[in-house]
Amino acid sequence: MPDTTRPDHRIIVDIIENGSRVLDLGCGDGDLIALLKTIKNVRAQGIELDNDAVSRCIMRGLSVFHGDVESGLMDYPDRSFDWVILNQSMQETRKIDYVIEECLRVGRRVIVGFPNFAHIRARSTVFFCGRTPITSSLPHSWFDTPNVRFLSIKDFVAFCRRKSIAVVDVRYLGKIKPVHVLPNLLAINAIFVLTRRPK
Amino acid sequence: MKQAAPDTTSTGVGLVETHSVTFAHPPDELTLESGRKLGPITLAYETYGRLNREKSNAVLILHALSGDAHAAGYHDPDKDPGWWDVMIGPGRAFDTEKYFIICSNVIGGCKGSTGPSSTNPATGRPYGPDFPIITVADMVNAQSLLIDHLGIEKLLAVAGGSMGGMQALQWAAGHPHRVRAAIPIATALKHSPQQIAFDEVIRQSIMADPDWRKGNYYDHGQPNRGLAVARMIGHITFMSDTSMEEKFSRRLKNGVYGYSFAEDFEVEGYLRYRGDSFVKRFDANSYLYITKAMDYFDLSGGRLIHADREIETRFLVISFKSDWLYPSHQSREIVREIKRGRVDATYCELDSTYGHDAFLLETDAQTGLITHFLDNLGHRHA
């Protein structure tokens, strides 16, 4: 993997097996899919809302649907993919319940990556400065953020428990290195691997 | 306009000629979807670029309702190039330095392929209303005989807008082993009632003209008024509210109201001009037969991609935001069928104010998408 690879992408590439069938929701310019195709020889499909990003995906020869995540999921038959990836796009999603349920339906396993709102720097900005936090994983001001959800790692664990979603694996990221202690305080990003709890 | 400096991208394919081939001679006529038989069948076609030794670089371009085989380059001594010249040529989306481009006139047409204005060998007179009803599948089946004739087993891609897009989809559905990729643009899996309604008004305006004579008008001349009105209706549906506002607004031809039914507004003059020039180049019966073929077309309900077959066809589906004749939701319906078939696909909705005409006019955006899509097919193959 090139040195410039984003740490969250490194982890996701590491998790996904060779030759998997992958759906990347909110795939942007297709960096992650391109990486997965090269390193893990996956069959990948992206969904992306932004016009220019879609064009850039097509230039790279990636399969991509121009559209929003919510309406893009419903047409897939059950278990169409080995992996559905919702990396750094869940916080921009309105119908979280629906999207996660759909991800679990169309994919055997689901990767959810999101910025941790309870990171120590975010907490201290609120506590000491009384301002909405701006951190490396939450880089926007309150007035121009695309995020509509602000959640912590603990919040998401509670959500999964409430929804009876099985958490198979979780990885916590600092700015560069993985975080192993006090993740809800020290991790800026979290990557969850989910699957449907057998009934 | 695009004809400035004489670099390779602006010169295009130059002078071209239309060829024709005749097949399906009796008793081996083509069996149509209706069960009726048609033969012999002549197809007019043009080709640009060179077929490689492996015969793996052929791209079939499919025309829309009133199109023809002359997709690119110039006919001596015409001033206007083929209908998709901006997209076909050296360095263009369908790059003739890389690909062997084929375009043929559909059966039912009137530009050199067998249609209602062709001579019926049984009577020695034009078919007229005796011409069998044809479908998009019949058009494609006839094209596949042309592809056989050219010695090509598998096309690299099939591409077209509007009815051309329907043919591209039909190729993927009916001959999946013969196409590696399909590029349906500004099209639909099936006509909605609104689209059928427009087509019916178009047909009725032709048939209401007494000069139509139940289709037997070839000794007397075309139903000019009816066909012109039919085409005027068509042109309204090809534009958008915005593009009409930009092109005409409420501008008057003579600056003041004439207080008569003469053409006051520029938009009226434009439609009349379009209608009148159309009757000089298009057969009224062909307009009836081809609009009917489009109305019958329906690949919904799992007919595009068969569940029991491993299909490798790759799709690039393109729609345009302001196209209300073939709105984006119809392209998304195509995409839905592809998803259900678990086949890879790319879909892009392009920003444009041109309405349905965008597939002929939005050259740059389409070129970007198509060039790279085709390039990546090549890489996969190499």
Boltz contact constraints between the chains, C-beta under 6 A:
constraints:
  - contact:
      token1: [A, 54]
      token2: [B, 348]
      max_distance: 6.0
  - contact:
      token1: [A, 55]
      token2: [B, 368]
      max_distance: 6.0
  - contact:
      token1: [A, 58]
      token2: [B, 346]
      max_distance: 6.0
  - contact:
      token1: [A, 58]
      token2: [B, 369]
      max_distance: 6.0
  - contact:
      token1: [A, 58]
      token2: [B, 372]
      max_distance: 6.0
  - contact:
      token1: [A, 59]
      token2: [B, 372]
      max_distance: 6.0
  - contact:
      token1: [A, 61]
      token2: [B, 376]
      max_distance: 6.0
  - contact:
      token1: [A, 63]
      token2: [B, 344]
      max_distance: 6.0
  - contact:
      token1: [A, 63]
      token2: [B, 346]
      max_distance: 6.0
  - contact:
      token1: [A, 64]
      token2: [B, 346]
      max_distance: 6.0
  - contact:
      token1: [A, 65]
      token2: [B, 347]
      max_distance: 6.0
  - contact:
      token1: [A, 66]
      token2: [B, 347]
      max_distance: 6.0
  - contact:
      token1: [A, 66]
      token2: [B, 348]
      max_distance: 6.0
  - contact:
      token1: [A, 66]
      token2: [B, 349]
      max_distance: 6.0
  - contact:
      token1: [A, 75]
      token2: [B, 336]
      max_distance: 6.0
  - contact:
      token1: [A, 75]
      token2: [B, 339]
      max_distance: 6.0
  - contact:
      token1: [A, 76]
      token2: [B, 339]
      max_distance: 6.0
  - contact:
      token1: [A, 80]
      token2: [B, 342]
      max_distance: 6.0
